[in-house]
Amino acid sequence: MGEIARLFPHLESDAKSEDNSSAFNALFGEAIRIAEAMLFAASDLLEESEIEKRMPNGVAVVQVLEQLKQDYAARGVNLVRVGHKWMFRTASDLGWLLSRTAIEPKKLSRAALETLAIIAYHQPVTRAEIEDIRGVGLSKGTLDLLLETGWVRLRGRRKAPGRPVTYATTENFLLHFGLEAITDLPGLEELKGAGLFDGRLPKEFQIPLPNDDLALTADEDPLEDDAAPELLLDLDQPEPEEPDDFEEKPLEDDE
């Protein structure tokens, strides 16, 4: 055997390569099973870093999760990513099967949808900044309703007079709208293609690049622990009806 290896060294090299490949495939397959088990056992979104802790040495968790995502792409449940977290959920095309027992969600008013869009694209953003972008004041309860849905969160306080609270979107927002990351929100060209903008936009008009980084910005302070209860006092109260015909008062009328 040693003489054969001496005369034909490439044969020995090929054999070792095949052995290494088989060993890695077995290791990779076991890693997929581990990740699959962890995700099925999780009751909520599972951090990618938590899965990585259980991975065999030499196996990249991202490759494992992407392969698992492909494996479940055509099945009744799909593996979805939200930021750096993962979870199994019912395939979107089978959602109608569960609609008979699902609770009908409260329909958001036009003002609430516009406010949600502003928060998503401009976060972190204060109430005054939202009103400035919309051009009208927010009626009482609009932000409370968005907080109640779990799509918006209190983020911090702006380093400005009055130290107003800043708002941002949540993981539930990404999950509900089928986004892996906030940067998956449509840009200006996509919105134009969908017919949401016409040709009368200002020449320099741009859509901001959304960013939901958890780290506070230079002009933000942490939100005090006692601030949230104070701001959420109105959540237990029913939201007043807010029709779509802009009954809110213009900002100039409030001054």
N, C-alpha and C positions, 0 to 999 in steps of 0.2 A: 504493500500500500504506500509506503514511504517512497519507493522508487517511482510509482505512478505519479505521486504528488510532485516529485522532483522533475519528472519529464513533462507533466501537464499541470503546472501550477494554477492555471486559470480554472481548472475543474474544481480544485479545492476552494478557490475564492468564490466561485458560483454557488457551491454548496453552502458555504457560510452565509452568503447573502440571502439565500432562500430560507435558511434556518432563522436568520434575524428577522426576515420579513414575516414569516409565519408566527414567530414569537410576538412581534409587534401587533399583528392582526388580532391575535388572541387577547392581548392586553387591551387593545382598543375596543374590542367587542365587550370585554368585561367592564370597561369604563362606561360604555353606553348603557349597559344594564344597571350599573350603579346610579348613574344620573337619572335614568328612567324611574327607578324605584324611589329615589329622593323626591322627584317631582310629583309622582303620584301620591306620595305620603304627605306632601305639603298642603296645608289648608289655604295658603295664600301665595303670592309671588315669592319666589325663592331667589335669594341673592346668588349671583354667579360665583362670587368668592366662596360661598358656603359649599357649593358643589365642587369647586376646585380643590377644597381641602380633602375631599374623599377620592380624588382621582389618583390612579397609580402613577408612580414616577415616570416622567418622560412622555406623558399624554397631555396634550393641550385641551383644556376644558372647552375653549371656543369651538375647536374642531369637532369635539364630541357632541356639543349641543347643536351645532349646525347640521351634523349628520342625523341626529335624532329628529330635528325639525323636518328634514327631508323625508325621513322614514314615515312620519305621521302626516305629511302634507295631504295625502289623499284619503285619510281615514276620518272617522266620525269625530274624533277629537284632534286638535292641532296643538303643536307646541308654539307658543308665542313669546316674544321678547318685549319687555318694556324697560327701556334704558339698559341697566345691567342686571335685570331680574327676569326670571322665566316662569312660565306656568302652562299647564294644559287647560284648554277650554274647548267648548263645543265648536265644531266647524261652523263658520259663518253661514254657509248655505243650508244648514240644518236648523237654524234658529227658529224657523216657523213651527217646528215640531213642538217647541216648548212655549209657544206664544199663548196657547189656550190657558195655561196655568200661570203665566207671568203677570205680575202686577203692572197695570198701565202706568207708565211714569208721567209725572206732571209735565205738561207742555210748557216750555220756556217761552216767555214773551219775546218780541222782537228786540226790546231794549236789553233783556237779559242775554240774548244771543250775541248782540253787538258788544256788550260788556265782556262777555266770555272771550270773544275773538280778540278784543283789545288786550285783555290780560295775557292771552296766549302769545301774541306777537310782540308785546311791549314789556313783558315782565322783566324785572320787578316794577310795578306801577302802582301809584297811589290813586285814591278816589278822585282827587282834584285833577290828576293827569288824565284819568279816564274821561271825566267830564269835558276837559279841554279838547281831547281828541274827537269826542262825539259832537261837541258843540252845544250840548244840552245837559242839564243837571240830572243826576240819578235819583229816581224816586226811592222812598224809603222801602227797603226790603229786597231790592234787586241783588245787591251783593250778599245779603243774608241767604237768599235762595241759592245762589251759586256755591256758597260755603256749605249749605245743607246737602247739596247734591254730592259733595265730596270731590268736585272737579277743580275747586279753587281753595287755596289755603292762605292763612295769614303768614307772611314771610318774615318781615322785620319792620323797622321804623326808619324813615328817611331822615337823614341829618339835615333838617330844615326847620324853620320856625313851626312850632306845633308838633313836630316829630310825627308826621302822619304815617299810618300803617301802610306797608307795601303788600301787594297781592301777587300770587303766582299760581300756576297750575299744579296739579298733583299727578301721581302715577295712575289714579283712577281715570283722570282725563285722557291720558294716553291709551289706557286699556279700553275705555268706552268707544273711542273714535278709531281704534285699530291702528294706532301709531306705535312704532318701536321707539322713536325718539321725537322730541319736539321739533327737530329740524326736518321731519317728514311732512310738516304742514306745507300746503301749496304756496309757491312763490307767485310773483306778479304775473309771469307769463302763463302759469297754469290757471290762475284765476281769470285772466283774460280769455283763455281758451274755453273756460267753462261758461263764458258769457256773463260773468259777474261785474266786469268793468267795460265801459264803452270807450270810444276814442276821445272823450272830452277830458281825460285826466291831464293834470299839469305835466309839462314836459319832464321835469325833474322828479316826478312822483316815484317813490320807491316803497317796497314792503320791507320792514325791518327783518333781520335774520333772528328768529326766535331762539331764546336761550333760557333753559330752566336749570342752570347750574345751581346746586344747593348752597354753594359758598356765597356769603353776603358780599355785595359790591362795596366799593370804597365809600360810597355815600349812604350806606345803610348801617344801622345798629341792630343788635339782636332784639327780638321781641320779648319783652318782659313776661314772666310767667303769669303775672296777674292781669295782663292786658287782654288775653283771649276771652275770659269769662265776661269782662266788661263789654267787649265788642259784640259778643254773641248773645246778649240778653234778648234780642228781638227774634232769635231763631224759633222760640216756642210760640211766637205770635203768628197768626196767618198772614201771608203776604197779601197786600192789597192788590186788587186787579190792576194790571198795567197794560192797557190796550196797545195795539201796534201803531196807532195813529199819532204817536209822539205828543201825548198830553203833558209831558214833562215841561217845566218852565225853562225858557232859554236862560243861559247863564247871566246875561245882562239884566234880566228881570229880577235876579236874586240879589243883585248888588245894591 
